[in-house]
């Protein structure tokens, strides 16, 4: 009954490759250029406001 282990290994390898490919496709959303993206401007926090966060 030779070959059973090699078939199991090839099935595991195919499954792993499919998982890696799916993971790569999910991460592709974040690739690309961000040159045209404008950064949001936020108001400056005063020292009093910052001290409120430090206490909690």
mmCIF entry with sequence, helices, sheets and N, C-alpha, C, O atoms, coordinates in Angstrom:
data_MODEL
# 
_entry.id   MODEL 
# 
_entity.id                         1 
_entity.type                       polymer 
_entity.pdbx_number_of_molecules   1 
# 
_entity_poly.entity_id                      1 
_entity_poly.type                           'polypeptide(L)' 
_entity_poly.nstd_linkage                   no 
_entity_poly.nstd_monomer                   no 
_entity_poly.pdbx_seq_one_letter_code       
;(UNK)(UNK)(UNK)(UNK)(UNK)(UNK)(UNK)(UNK)(UNK)(UNK)(UNK)(UNK)(UNK)(UNK)(UNK)(UNK)
(UNK)(UNK)(UNK)(UNK)(UNK)(UNK)(UNK)(UNK)(UNK)(UNK)(UNK)(UNK)(UNK)(UNK)(UNK)(UNK)
(UNK)(UNK)(UNK)(UNK)(UNK)(UNK)(UNK)(UNK)(UNK)(UNK)(UNK)(UNK)(UNK)(UNK)(UNK)(UNK)
(UNK)(UNK)(UNK)(UNK)(UNK)(UNK)(UNK)(UNK)
;
_entity_poly.pdbx_seq_one_letter_code_can   XXXXXXXXXXXXXXXXXXXXXXXXXXXXXXXXXXXXXXXXXXXXXXXXXXXXXXXX 
_entity_poly.pdbx_strand_id                 A 
# 
loop_
_entity_poly_seq.entity_id 
_entity_poly_seq.num 
_entity_poly_seq.mon_id 
_entity_poly_seq.hetero 
1 1  UNK n 
1 2  UNK n 
1 3  UNK n 
1 4  UNK n 
1 5  UNK n 
1 6  UNK n 
1 7  UNK n 
1 8  UNK n 
1 9  UNK n 
1 10 UNK n 
1 11 UNK n 
1 12 UNK n 
1 13 UNK n 
1 14 UNK n 
1 15 UNK n 
1 16 UNK n 
1 17 UNK n 
1 18 UNK n 
1 19 UNK n 
1 20 UNK n 
1 21 UNK n 
1 22 UNK n 
1 23 UNK n 
1 24 UNK n 
1 25 UNK n 
1 26 UNK n 
1 27 UNK n 
1 28 UNK n 
1 29 UNK n 
1 30 UNK n 
1 31 UNK n 
1 32 UNK n 
1 33 UNK n 
1 34 UNK n 
1 35 UNK n 
1 36 UNK n 
1 37 UNK n 
1 38 UNK n 
1 39 UNK n 
1 40 UNK n 
1 41 UNK n 
1 42 UNK n 
1 43 UNK n 
1 44 UNK n 
1 45 UNK n 
1 46 UNK n 
1 47 UNK n 
1 48 UNK n 
1 49 UNK n 
1 50 UNK n 
1 51 UNK n 
1 52 UNK n 
1 53 UNK n 
1 54 UNK n 
1 55 UNK n 
1 56 UNK n 
# 
_struct_asym.id          A 
_struct_asym.entity_id   1 
# 
loop_
_struct_conf.conf_type_id 
_struct_conf.id 
_struct_conf.pdbx_PDB_helix_id 
_struct_conf.beg_label_comp_id 
_struct_conf.beg_label_asym_id 
_struct_conf.beg_label_seq_id 
_struct_conf.pdbx_beg_PDB_ins_code 
_struct_conf.end_label_comp_id 
_struct_conf.end_label_asym_id 
_struct_conf.end_label_seq_id 
_struct_conf.pdbx_end_PDB_ins_code 
_struct_conf.beg_auth_comp_id 
_struct_conf.beg_auth_asym_id 
_struct_conf.beg_auth_seq_id 
_struct_conf.end_auth_comp_id 
_struct_conf.end_auth_asym_id 
_struct_conf.end_auth_seq_id 
_struct_conf.pdbx_PDB_helix_class 
_struct_conf.details 
_struct_conf.pdbx_PDB_helix_length 
HELX_P HELX_P1 AA1 UNK A 4  ? UNK A 27 ? UNK A 4  UNK A 27 1 ? 24 
HELX_P HELX_P2 AA2 UNK A 28 ? UNK A 30 ? UNK A 28 UNK A 30 5 ? 3  
HELX_P HELX_P3 AA3 UNK A 47 ? UNK A 55 ? UNK A 47 UNK A 55 1 ? 9  
# 
_struct_conf_type.id          HELX_P 
_struct_conf_type.criteria    ? 
_struct_conf_type.reference   ? 
# 
loop_
_atom_site.group_PDB 
_atom_site.id 
_atom_site.type_symbol 
_atom_site.label_atom_id 
_atom_site.label_alt_id 
_atom_site.label_comp_id 
_atom_site.label_asym_id 
_atom_site.label_entity_id 
_atom_site.label_seq_id 
_atom_site.pdbx_PDB_ins_code 
_atom_site.Cartn_x 
_atom_site.Cartn_y 
_atom_site.Cartn_z 
_atom_site.occupancy 
_atom_site.B_iso_or_equiv 
_atom_site.pdbx_formal_charge 
_atom_site.auth_seq_id 
_atom_site.auth_comp_id 
_atom_site.auth_asym_id 
_atom_site.auth_atom_id 
_atom_site.pdbx_PDB_model_num 
ATOM 1   N N  . UNK A 1 1  ? 0.823  -1.183 0.000  1.00 0.00 ? 1  UNK A N  1 
ATOM 2   C CA . UNK A 1 1  ? 0.000  0.000  0.000  1.00 0.00 ? 1  UNK A CA 1 
ATOM 3   C C  . UNK A 1 1  ? 0.871  1.253  0.000  1.00 0.00 ? 1  UNK A C  1 
ATOM 4   O O  . UNK A 1 1  ? 0.667  2.138  0.831  1.00 0.00 ? 1  UNK A O  1 
ATOM 5   N N  . UNK A 1 2  ? 1.797  1.343  -0.875 1.00 0.00 ? 2  UNK A N  1 
ATOM 6   C CA . UNK A 1 2  ? 2.672  2.499  -0.906 1.00 0.00 ? 2  UNK A CA 1 
ATOM 7   C C  . UNK A 1 2  ? 2.004  3.719  -1.527 1.00 0.00 ? 2  UNK A C  1 
ATOM 8   O O  . UNK A 1 2  ? 1.056  3.591  -2.302 1.00 0.00 ? 2  UNK A O  1 
ATOM 9   N N  . UNK A 1 3  ? 2.488  4.866  -1.192 1.00 0.00 ? 3  UNK A N  1 
ATOM 10  C CA . UNK A 1 3  ? 1.996  6.094  -1.803 1.00 0.00 ? 3  UNK A CA 1 
ATOM 11  C C  . UNK A 1 3  ? 0.930  6.815  -1.003 1.00 0.00 ? 3  UNK A C  1 
ATOM 12  O O  . UNK A 1 3  ? 0.571  7.944  -1.340 1.00 0.00 ? 3  UNK A O  1 
ATOM 13  N N  . UNK A 1 4  ? 0.420  6.203  0.032  1.00 0.00 ? 4  UNK A N  1 
ATOM 14  C CA . UNK A 1 4  ? -0.655 6.841  0.785  1.00 0.00 ? 4  UNK A CA 1 
ATOM 15  C C  . UNK A 1 4  ? -0.163 8.105  1.488  1.00 0.00 ? 4  UNK A C  1 
ATOM 16  O O  . UNK A 1 4  ? -0.861 9.120  1.519  1.00 0.00 ? 4  UNK A O  1 
ATOM 17  N N  . UNK A 1 5  ? 1.021  8.036  2.041  1.00 0.00 ? 5  UNK A N  1 
ATOM 18  C CA . UNK A 1 5  ? 1.579  9.200  2.729  1.00 0.00 ? 5  UNK A CA 1 
ATOM 19  C C  . UNK A 1 5  ? 1.880  10.342 1.777  1.00 0.00 ? 5  UNK A C  1 
ATOM 20  O O  . UNK A 1 5  ? 1.696  11.510 2.120  1.00 0.00 ? 5  UNK A O  1 
ATOM 21  N N  . UNK A 1 6  ? 2.348  10.000 0.569  1.00 0.00 ? 6  UNK A N  1 
ATOM 22  C CA . UNK A 1 6  ? 2.688  11.059 -0.377 1.00 0.00 ? 6  UNK A CA 1 
ATOM 23  C C  . UNK A 1 6  ? 1.431  11.770 -0.881 1.00 0.00 ? 6  UNK A C  1 
ATOM 24  O O  . UNK A 1 6  ? 1.463  12.977 -1.122 1.00 0.00 ? 6  UNK A O  1 
ATOM 25  N N  . UNK A 1 7  ? 0.342  11.047 -1.040 1.00 0.00 ? 7  UNK A N  1 
ATOM 26  C CA . UNK A 1 7  ? -0.910 11.680 -1.462 1.00 0.00 ? 7  UNK A CA 1 
ATOM 27  C C  . UNK A 1 7  ? -1.447 12.592 -0.359 1.00 0.00 ? 7  UNK A C  1 
ATOM 28  O O  . UNK A 1 7  ? -1.963 13.674 -0.639 1.00 0.00 ? 7  UNK A O  1 
ATOM 29  N N  . UNK A 1 8  ? -1.327 12.156 0.884  1.00 0.00 ? 8  UNK A N  1 
ATOM 30  C CA . UNK A 1 8  ? -1.785 12.973 1.990  1.00 0.00 ? 8  UNK A CA 1 
ATOM 31  C C  . UNK A 1 8  ? -0.955 14.254 2.063  1.00 0.00 ? 8  UNK A C  1 
ATOM 32  O O  . UNK A 1 8  ? -1.489 15.336 2.308  1.00 0.00 ? 8  UNK A O  1 
ATOM 33  N N  . UNK A 1 9  ? 0.354  14.122 1.850  1.00 0.00 ? 9  UNK A N  1 
ATOM 34  C CA . UNK A 1 9  ? 1.221  15.299 1.868  1.00 0.00 ? 9  UNK A CA 1 
ATOM 35  C C  . UNK A 1 9  ? 0.876  16.254 0.731  1.00 0.00 ? 9  UNK A C  1 
ATOM 36  O O  . UNK A 1 9  ? 0.853  17.468 0.934  1.00 0.00 ? 9  UNK A O  1 
ATOM 37  N N  . UNK A 1 10 ? 0.609  15.730 -0.454 1.00 0.00 ? 10 UNK A N  1 
ATOM 38  C CA . UNK A 1 10 ? 0.263  16.616 -1.574 1.00 0.00 ? 10 UNK A CA 1 
ATOM 39  C C  . UNK A 1 10 ? -1.070 17.312 -1.339 1.00 0.00 ? 10 UNK A C  1 
ATOM 40  O O  . UNK A 1 10 ? -1.227 18.474 -1.713 1.00 0.00 ? 10 UNK A O  1 
ATOM 41  N N  . UNK A 1 11 ? -2.033 16.629 -0.730 1.00 0.00 ? 11 UNK A N  1 
ATOM 42  C CA . UNK A 1 11 ? -3.315 17.265 -0.403 1.00 0.00 ? 11 UNK A CA 1 
ATOM 43  C C  . UNK A 1 11 ? -3.120 18.381 0.614  1.00 0.00 ? 11 UNK A C  1 
ATOM 44  O O  . UNK A 1 11 ? -3.712 19.452 0.482  1.00 0.00 ? 11 UNK A O  1 
ATOM 45  N N  . UNK A 1 12 ? -2.296 18.138 1.627  1.00 0.00 ? 12 UNK A N  1 
ATOM 46  C CA . UNK A 1 12 ? -2.012 19.176 2.619  1.00 0.00 ? 12 UNK A CA 1 
ATOM 47  C C  . UNK A 1 12 ? -1.301 20.363 1.979  1.00 0.00 ? 12 UNK A C  1 
ATOM 48  O O  . UNK A 1 12 ? -1.580 21.513 2.320  1.00 0.00 ? 12 UNK A O  1 
ATOM 49  N N  . UNK A 1 13 ? -0.398 20.092 1.065  1.00 0.00 ? 13 UNK A N  1 
ATOM 50  C CA . UNK A 1 13 ? 0.334  21.147 0.387  1.00 0.00 ? 13 UNK A CA 1 
ATOM 51  C C  . UNK A 1 13 ? -0.612 22.003 -0.460 1.00 0.00 ? 13 UNK A C  1 
ATOM 52  O O  . UNK A 1 13 ? -0.509 23.230 -0.458 1.00 0.00 ? 13 UNK A O  1 
ATOM 53  N N  . UNK A 1 14 ? -1.524 21.367 -1.177 1.00 0.00 ? 14 UNK A N  1 
ATOM 54  C CA . UNK A 1 14 ? -2.497 22.106 -1.982 1.00 0.00 ? 14 UNK A CA 1 
ATOM 55  C C  . UNK A 1 14 ? -3.396 22.969 -1.102 1.00 0.00 ? 14 UNK A C  1 
ATOM 56  O O  . UNK A 1 14 ? -3.693 24.110 -1.455 1.00 0.00 ? 14 UNK A O  1 
ATOM 57  N N  . UNK A 1 15 ? -3.825 22.444 0.023  1.00 0.00 ? 15 UNK A N  1 
ATOM 58  C CA . UNK A 1 15 ? -4.669 23.196 0.942  1.00 0.00 ? 15 UNK A CA 1 
ATOM 59  C C  . UNK A 1 15 ? -3.924 24.406 1.485  1.00 0.00 ? 15 UNK A C  1 
ATOM 60  O O  . UNK A 1 15 ? -4.479 25.502 1.563  1.00 0.00 ? 15 UNK A O  1 
ATOM 61  N N  . UNK A 1 16 ? -2.667 24.204 1.860  1.00 0.00 ? 16 UNK A N  1 
ATOM 62  C CA . UNK A 1 16 ? -1.856 25.303 2.374  1.00 0.00 ? 16 UNK A CA 1 
ATOM 63  C C  . UNK A 1 16 ? -1.672 26.379 1.314  1.00 0.00 ? 16 UNK A C  1 
ATOM 64  O O  . UNK A 1 16 ? -1.768 27.568 1.617  1.00 0.00 ? 16 UNK A O  1 
ATOM 65  N N  . UNK A 1 17 ? -1.410 25.977 0.074  1.00 0.00 ? 17 UNK A N  1 
ATOM 66  C CA . UNK A 1 17 ? -1.229 26.940 -1.010 1.00 0.00 ? 17 UNK A CA 1 
ATOM 67  C C  . UNK A 1 17 ? -2.508 27.736 -1.273 1.00 0.00 ? 17 UNK A C  1 
ATOM 68  O O  . UNK A 1 17 ? -2.447 28.938 -1.534 1.00 0.00 ? 17 UNK A O  1 
ATOM 69  N N  . UNK A 1 18 ? -3.654 27.079 -1.205 1.00 0.00 ? 18 UNK A N  1 
ATOM 70  C CA . UNK A 1 18 ? -4.927 27.779 -1.371 1.00 0.00 ? 18 UNK A CA 1 
ATOM 71  C C  . UNK A 1 18 ? -5.124 28.806 -0.268 1.00 0.00 ? 18 UNK A C  1 
ATOM 72  O O  . UNK A 1 18 ? -5.554 29.930 -0.527 1.00 0.00 ? 18 UNK A O  1 
ATOM 73  N N  . UNK A 1 19 ? -4.810 28.419 0.961  1.00 0.00 ? 19 UNK A N  1 
ATOM 74  C CA . UNK A 1 19 ? -4.950 29.338 2.092  1.00 0.00 ? 19 UNK A CA 1 
ATOM 75  C C  . UNK A 1 19 ? -4.028 30.549 1.940  1.00 0.00 ? 19 UNK A C  1 
ATOM 76  O O  . UNK A 1 19 ? -4.430 31.680 2.210  1.00 0.00 ? 19 UNK A O  1 
ATOM 77  N N  . UNK A 1 20 ? -2.789 30.302 1.506  1.00 0.00 ? 20 UNK A N  1 
ATOM 78  C CA . UNK A 1 20 ? -1.845 31.401 1.318  1.00 0.00 ? 20 UNK A CA 1 
ATOM 79  C C  . UNK A 1 20 ? -2.295 32.334 0.201  1.00 0.00 ? 20 UNK A C  1 
ATOM 80  O O  . UNK A 1 20 ? -2.139 33.550 0.309  1.00 0.00 ? 20 UNK A O  1 
ATOM 81  N N  . UNK A 1 21 ? -2.846 31.782 -0.858 1.00 0.00 ? 21 UNK A N  1 
ATOM 82  C CA . UNK A 1 21 ? -3.325 32.586 -1.969 1.00 0.00 ? 21 UNK A CA 1 
ATOM 83  C C  . UNK A 1 21 ? -4.506 33.449 -1.533 1.00 0.00 ? 21 UNK A C  1 
ATOM 84  O O  . UNK A 1 21 ? -4.592 34.619 -1.905 1.00 0.00 ? 21 UNK A O  1 
ATOM 85  N N  . UNK A 1 22 ? -5.412 32.877 -0.751 1.00 0.00 ? 22 UNK A N  1 
ATOM 86  C CA . UNK A 1 22 ? -6.558 33.641 -0.250 1.00 0.00 ? 22 UNK A CA 1 
ATOM 87  C C  . UNK A 1 22 ? -6.088 34.761 0.667  1.00 0.00 ? 22 UNK A C  1 
ATOM 88  O O  . UNK A 1 22 ? -6.620 35.870 0.624  1.00 0.00 ? 22 UNK A O  1 
ATOM 89  N N  . UNK A 1 23 ? -5.095 34.471 1.493  1.00 0.00 ? 23 UNK A N  1 
ATOM 90  C CA . UNK A 1 23 ? -4.556 35.488 2.398  1.00 0.00 ? 23 UNK A CA 1 
ATOM 91  C C  . UNK A 1 23 ? -3.900 36.612 1.601  1.00 0.00 ? 23 UNK A C  1 
ATOM 92  O O  . UNK A 1 23 ? -4.026 37.784 1.956  1.00 0.00 ? 23 UNK A O  1 
ATOM 93  N N  . UNK A 1 24 ? -3.202 36.256 0.531  1.00 0.00 ? 24 UNK A N  1 
ATOM 94  C CA . UNK A 1 24 ? -2.548 37.250 -0.302 1.00 0.00 ? 24 UNK A CA 1 
ATOM 95  C C  . UNK A 1 24 ? -3.583 38.150 -0.984 1.00 0.00 ? 24 UNK A C  1 
ATOM 96  O O  . UNK A 1 24 ? -3.367 39.355 -1.111 1.00 0.00 ? 24 UNK A O  1 
ATOM 97  N N  . UNK A 1 25 ? -4.692 37.578 -1.417 1.00 0.00 ? 25 UNK A N  1 
ATOM 98  C CA . UNK A 1 25 ? -5.735 38.366 -2.067 1.00 0.00 ? 25 UNK A CA 1 
ATOM 99  C C  . UNK A 1 25 ? -6.388 39.323 -1.089 1.00 0.00 ? 25 UNK A C  1 
ATOM 100 O O  . UNK A 1 25 ? -6.736 40.443 -1.463 1.00 0.00 ? 25 UNK A O  1 
ATOM 101 N N  . UNK A 1 26 ? -6.563 38.902 0.167  1.00 0.00 ? 26 UNK A N  1 
ATOM 102 C CA . UNK A 1 26 ? -7.164 39.782 1.176  1.00 0.00 ? 26 UNK A CA 1 
ATOM 103 C C  . UNK A 1 26 ? -6.261 40.969 1.457  1.00 0.00 ? 26 UNK A C  1 
ATOM 104 O O  . UNK A 1 26 ? -6.751 42.082 1.647  1.00 0.00 ? 26 UNK A O  1 
ATOM 105 N N  . UNK A 1 27 ? -4.956 40.757 1.488  1.00 0.00 ? 27 UNK A N  1 
ATOM 106 C CA . UNK A 1 27 ? -4.013 41.822 1.805  1.00 0.00 ? 27 UNK A CA 1 
ATOM 107 C C  . UNK A 1 27 ? -3.797 42.759 0.623  1.00 0.00 ? 27 UNK A C  1 
ATOM 108 O O  . UNK A 1 27 ? -3.256 43.851 0.798  1.00 0.00 ? 27 UNK A O  1 
ATOM 109 N N  . UNK A 1 28 ? -4.211 42.355 -0.581 1.00 0.00 ? 28 UNK A N  1 
ATOM 110 C CA . UNK A 1 28 ? -3.993 43.153 -1.772 1.00 0.00 ? 28 UNK A CA 1 
ATOM 111 C C  . UNK A 1 28 ? -4.775 44.467 -1.714 1.00 0.00 ? 28 UNK A C  1 
ATOM 112 O O  . UNK A 1 28 ? -4.416 45.429 -2.394 1.00 0.00 ? 28 UNK A O  1 
ATOM 113 N N  . UNK A 1 29 ? -5.819 44.516 -0.922 1.00 0.00 ? 29 UNK A N  1 
ATOM 114 C CA . UNK A 1 29 ? -6.627 45.722 -0.791 1.00 0.00 ? 29 UNK A CA 1 
ATOM 115 C C  . UNK A 1 29 ? -5.783 46.886 -0.301 1.00 0.00 ? 29 UNK A C  1 
ATOM 116 O O  . UNK A 1 29 ? -6.018 48.030 -0.689 1.00 0.00 ? 29 UNK A O  1 
ATOM 117 N N  . UNK A 1 30 ? -4.805 46.604 0.546  1.00 0.00 ? 30 UNK A N  1 
ATOM 118 C CA . UNK A 1 30 ? -3.997 47.647 1.148  1.00 0.00 ? 30 UNK A CA 1 
ATOM 119 C C  . UNK A 1 30 ? -2.797 48.047 0.297  1.00 0.00 ? 30 UNK A C  1 
ATOM 120 O O  . UNK A 1 30 ? -2.081 48.985 0.647  1.00 0.00 ? 30 UNK A O  1 
ATOM 121 N N  . UNK A 1 31 ? -2.572 47.362 -0.796 1.00 0.00 ? 31 UNK A N  1 
ATOM 122 C CA . UNK A 1 31 ? -1.427 47.716 -1.628 1.00 0.00 ? 31 UNK A CA 1 
ATOM 123 C C  . UNK A 1 31 ? -1.795 48.878 -2.550 1.00 0.00 ? 31 UNK A C  1 
ATOM 124 O O  . UNK A 1 31 ? -2.974 49.132 -2.795 1.00 0.00 ? 31 UNK A O  1 
ATOM 125 N N  . UNK A 1 32 ? -0.809 49.564 -3.046 1.00 0.00 ? 32 UNK A N  1 
ATOM 126 C CA . UNK A 1 32 ? -1.054 50.651 -3.972 1.00 0.00 ? 32 UNK A CA 1 
ATOM 127 C C  . UNK A 1 32 ? -0.425 51.939 -3.503 1.00 0.00 ? 32 UNK A C  1 
ATOM 128 O O  . UNK A 1 32 ? 0.331  51.970 -2.532 1.00 0.00 ? 32 UNK A O  1 
ATOM 129 N N  . UNK A 1 33 ? -0.751 52.996 -4.207 1.00 0.00 ? 33 UNK A N  1 
ATOM 130 C CA . UNK A 1 33 ? -0.173 54.302 -3.905 1.00 0.00 ? 33 UNK A CA 1 
ATOM 131 C C  . UNK A 1 33 ? -1.148 55.130 -3.078 1.00 0.00 ? 33 UNK A C  1 
ATOM 132 O O  . UNK A 1 33 ? -2.352 55.139 -3.338 1.00 0.00 ? 33 UNK A O  1 
ATOM 133 N N  . UNK A 1 34 ? -0.621 55.814 -2.096 1.00 0.00 ? 34 UNK A N  1 
ATOM 134 C CA . UNK A 1 34 ? -1.424 56.699 -1.264 1.00 0.00 ? 34 UNK A CA 1 
ATOM 135 C C  . UNK A 1 34 ? -1.055 58.161 -1.527 1.00 0.00 ? 34 UNK A C  1 
ATOM 136 O O  . UNK A 1 34 ? -1.275 59.015 -0.667 1.00 0.00 ? 34 UNK A O  1 
ATOM 137 N N  . UNK A 1 35 ? -0.503 58.457 -2.695 1.00 0.00 ? 35 UNK A N  1 
ATOM 138 C CA . UNK A 1 35 ? -0.042 59.802 -3.013 1.00 0.00 ? 35 UNK A CA 1 
ATOM 139 C C  . UNK A 1 35 ? -1.197 60.794 -3.085 1.00 0.00 ? 35 UNK A C  1 
ATOM 140 O O  . UNK A 1 35 ? -1.028 61.962 -2.733 1.00 0.00 ? 35 UNK A O  1 
ATOM 141 N N  . UNK A 1 36 ? -2.360 60.351 -3.532 1.00 0.00 ? 36 UNK A N  1 
ATOM 142 C CA . UNK A 1 36 ? -3.479 61.275 -3.702 1.00 0.00 ? 36 UNK A CA 1 
ATOM 143 C C  . UNK A 1 36 ? -4.371 61.374 -2.460 1.00 0.00 ? 36 UNK A C  1 
ATOM 144 O O  . UNK A 1 36 ? -5.361 62.105 -2.473 1.00 0.00 ? 36 UNK A O  1 
ATOM 145 N N  . UNK A 1 37 ? -4.044 60.669 -1.420 1.00 0.00 ? 37 UNK A N  1 
ATOM 146 C CA . UNK A 1 37 ? -4.860 60.682 -0.209 1.00 0.00 ? 37 UNK A CA 1 
ATOM 147 C C  . UNK A 1 37 ? -4.526 61.924 0.611  1.00 0.00 ? 37 UNK A C  1 
ATOM 148 O O  . UNK A 1 37 ? -3.358 62.233 0.850  1.00 0.00 ? 37 UNK A O  1 
ATOM 149 N N  . UNK A 1 38 ? -5.567 62.627 1.034  1.00 0.00 ? 38 UNK A N  1 
ATOM 150 C CA . UNK A 1 38 ? -5.357 63.821 1.854  1.00 0.00 ? 38 UNK A CA 1 
ATOM 151 C C  . UNK A 1 38 ? -5.526 63.441 3.320  1.00 0.00 ? 38 UNK A C  1 
ATOM 152 O O  . UNK A 1 38 ? -6.469 62.741 3.689  1.00 0.00 ? 38 UNK A O  1 
ATOM 153 N N  . UNK A 1 39 ? -4.616 63.904 4.134  1.00 0.00 ? 39 UNK A N  1 
ATOM 154 C CA . UNK A 1 39 ? -4.665 63.624 5.562  1.00 0.00 ? 39 UNK A CA 1 
ATOM 155 C C  . UNK A 1 39 ? -5.688 64.536 6.229  1.00 0.00 ? 39 UNK A C  1 
ATOM 156 O O  . UNK A 1 39 ? -5.806 65.714 5.890  1.00 0.00 ? 39 UNK A O  1 
ATOM 157 N N  . UNK A 1 40 ? -6.418 63.976 7.176  1.00 0.00 ? 40 UNK A N  1 
ATOM 158 C CA . UNK A 1 40 ? -7.385 64.766 7.928  1.00 0.00 ? 40 UNK A CA 1 
ATOM 159 C C  . UNK A 1 40 ? -6.650 65.636 8.927  1.00 0.00 ? 40 UNK A C  1 
ATOM 160 O O  . UNK A 1 40 ? -5.606 65.250 9.453  1.00 0.00 ? 40 UNK A O  1 
ATOM 161 N N  . UNK A 1 41 ? -7.194 66.803 9.184  1.00 0.00 ? 41 UNK A N  1 
ATOM 162 C CA . UNK A 1 41 ? -6.574 67.672 10.183 1.00 0.00 ? 41 UNK A CA 1 
ATOM 163 C C  . UNK A 1 41 ? -7.419 67.621 11.453 1.00 0.00 ? 41 UNK A C  1 
ATOM 164 O O  . UNK A 1 41 ? -8.642 67.751 11.403 1.00 0.00 ? 41 UNK A O  1 
ATOM 165 N N  . UNK A 1 42 ? -6.769 67.435 12.563 1.00 0.00 ? 42 UNK A N  1 
ATOM 166 C CA . UNK A 1 42 ? -7.443 67.329 13.844 1.00 0.00 ? 42 UNK A CA 1 
ATOM 167 C C  . UNK A 1 42 ? -7.065 68.518 14.708 1.00 0.00 ? 42 UNK A C  1 
ATOM 168 O O  . UNK A 1 42 ? -5.959 69.043 14.581 1.00 0.00 ? 42 UNK A O  1 
ATOM 169 N N  . UNK A 1 43 ? -7.958 68.953 15.582 1.00 0.00 ? 43 UNK A N  1 
ATOM 170 C CA . UNK A 1 43 ? -7.628 70.077 16.455 1.00 0.00 ? 43 UNK A CA 1 
ATOM 171 C C  . UNK A 1 43 ? -6.557 69.686 17.460 1.00 0.00 ? 43 UNK A C  1 
ATOM 172 O O  . UNK A 1 43 ? -6.446 68.523 17.850 1.00 0.00 ? 43 UNK A O  1 
ATOM 173 N N  . UNK A 1 44 ? -5.781 70.662 17.870 1.00 0.00 ? 44 UNK A N  1 
ATOM 174 C CA . UNK A 1 44 ? -4.719 70.433 18.854 1.00 0.00 ? 44 UNK A CA 1 
ATOM 175 C C  . UNK A 1 44 ? -5.327 70.313 20.241 1.00 0.00 ? 44 UNK A C  1 
ATOM 176 O O  . UNK A 1 44 ? -6.272 71.030 20.571 1.00 0.00 ? 44 UNK A O  1 
ATOM 177 N N  . UNK A 1 45 ? -4.799 69.420 21.045 1.00 0.00 ? 45 UNK A N  1 
ATOM 178 C CA . UNK A 1 45 ? -5.275 69.242 22.415 1.00 0.00 ? 45 UNK A CA 1 
ATOM 179 C C  . UNK A 1 45 ? -4.466 70.128 23.352 1.00 0.00 ? 45 UNK A C  1 
ATOM 180 O O  . UNK A 1 45 ? -3.252 70.273 23.214 1.00 0.00 ? 45 UNK A O  1 
ATOM 181 N N  . UNK A 1 46 ? -5.171 70.711 24.302 1.00 0.00 ? 46 UNK A N  1 
ATOM 182 C CA . UNK A 1 46 ? -4.475 71.530 25.291 1.00 0.00 ? 46 UNK A CA 1 
ATOM 183 C C  . UNK A 1 46 ? -3.883 70.632 26.369 1.00 0.00 ? 46 UNK A C  1 
ATOM 184 O O  . UNK A 1 46 ? -4.216 69.450 26.459 1.00 0.00 ? 46 UNK A O  1 
ATOM 185 N N  . UNK A 1 47 ? -3.000 71.205 27.189 1.00 0.00 ? 47 UNK A N  1 
ATOM 186 C CA . UNK A 1 47 ? -2.392 70.424 28.266 1.00 0.00 ? 47 UNK A CA 1 
ATOM 187 C C  . UNK A 1 47 ? -3.443 69.962 29.268 1.00 0.00 ? 47 UNK A C  1 
ATOM 188 O O  . UNK A 1 47 ? -3.323 68.886 29.855 1.00 0.00 ? 47 UNK A O  1 
ATOM 189 N N  . UNK A 1 48 ? -4.471 70.779 29.460 1.00 0.00 ? 48 UNK A N  1 
ATOM 190 C CA . UNK A 1 48 ? -5.540 70.417 30.385 1.00 0.00 ? 48 UNK A CA 1 
ATOM 191 C C  . UNK A 1 48 ? -6.302 69.192 29.860 1.00 0.00 ? 48 UNK A C  1 
ATOM 192 O O  . UNK A 1 48 ? -6.612 68.275 30.621 1.00 0.00 ? 48 UNK A O  1 
ATOM 193 N N  . UNK A 1 49 ? -6.592 69.185 28.585 1.00 0.00 ? 49 UNK A N  1 
ATOM 194 C CA . UNK A 1 49 ? -7.301 68.056 27.984 1.00 0.00 ? 49 UNK A CA 1 
ATOM 195 C C  . UNK A 1 49 ? -6.448 66.785 28.043 1.00 0.00 ? 49 UNK A C  1 
ATOM 196 O O  . UNK A 1 49 ? -6.971 65.699 28.290 1.00 0.00 ? 49 UNK A O  1 
ATOM 197 N N  . UNK A 1 50 ? -5.157 66.919 27.819 1.00 0.00 ? 50 UNK A N  1 
ATOM 198 C CA . UNK A 1 50 ? -4.271 65.761 27.872 1.00 0.00 ? 50 UNK A CA 1 
ATOM 199 C C  . UNK A 1 50 ? -4.169 65.198 29.280 1.00 0.00 ? 50 UNK A C  1 
ATOM 200 O O  . UNK A 1 50 ? -4.080 63.985 29.471 1.00 0.00 ? 50 UNK A O  1 
ATOM 201 N N  . UNK A 1 51 ? -4.183 66.088 30.260 1.00 0.00 ? 51 UNK A N  1 
ATOM 202 C CA . UNK A 1 51 ? -4.088 65.616 31.643 1.00 0.00 ? 51 UNK A CA 1 
ATOM 203 C C  . UNK A 1 51 ? -5.320 64.817 32.038 1.00 0.00 ? 51 UNK A C  1 
ATOM 204 O O  . UNK A 1 51 ? -5.231 63.937 32.894 1.00 0.00 ? 51 UNK A O  1 
ATOM 205 N N  . UNK A 1 52 ? -6.470 65.106 31.433 1.00 0.00 ? 52 UNK A N  1 
ATOM 206 C CA . UNK A 1 52 ? -7.679 64.323 31.712 1.00 0.00 ? 52 UNK A CA 1 
ATOM 207 C C  . UNK A 1 52 ? -7.515 62.873 31.271 1.00 0.00 ? 52 UNK A C  1 
ATOM 208 O O  . UNK A 1 52 ? -8.013 61.960 31.931 1.00 0.00 ? 52 UNK A O  1 
ATOM 209 N N  . UNK A 1 53 ? -6.825 62.661 30.167 1.00 0.00 ? 53 UNK A N  1 
ATOM 210 C CA . UNK A 1 53 ? -6.598 61.304 29.677 1.00 0.00 ? 53 UNK A CA 1 
ATOM 211 C C  . UNK A 1 53 ? -5.555 60.569 30.501 1.00 0.00 ? 53 UNK A C  1 
ATOM 212 O O  . UNK A 1 53 ? -5.648 59.356 30.685 1.00 0.00 ? 53 UNK A O  1 
ATOM 213 N N  . UNK A 1 54 ? -4.586 61.279 30.987 1.00 0.00 ? 54 UNK A N  1 
ATOM 214 C CA . UNK A 1 54 ? -3.536 60.650 31.790 1.00 0.00 ? 54 UNK A CA 1 
ATOM 215 C C  . UNK A 1 54 ? -4.071 60.117 33.108 1.00 0.00 ? 54 UNK A C  1 
ATOM 216 O O  . UNK A 1 54 ? -3.588 59.106 33.616 1.00 0.00 ? 54 UNK A O  1 
ATOM 217 N N  . UNK A 1 55 ? -5.072 60.797 33.664 1.00 0.00 ? 55 UNK A N  1 
ATOM 218 C CA . UNK A 1 55 ? -5.632 60.392 34.956 1.00 0.00 ? 55 UNK A CA 1 
ATOM 219 C C  . UNK A 1 55 ? -6.487 59.148 34.834 1.00 0.00 ? 55 UNK A C  1 
ATOM 220 O O  . UNK A 1 55 ? -6.577 58.373 35.786 1.00 0.00 ? 55 UNK A O  1 
ATOM 221 N N  . UNK A 1 56 ? -7.111 58.937 33.699 1.00 0.00 ? 56 UNK A N  1 
ATOM 222 C CA . UNK A 1 56 ? -8.022 57.788 33.568 1.00 0.00 ? 56 UNK A CA 1 
ATOM 223 C C  . UNK A 1 56 ? -7.341 56.528 33.125 1.00 0.00 ? 56 UNK A C  1 
ATOM 224 O O  . UNK A 1 56 ? -7.992 55.493 32.977 1.00 0.00 ? 56 UNK A O  1 
# 
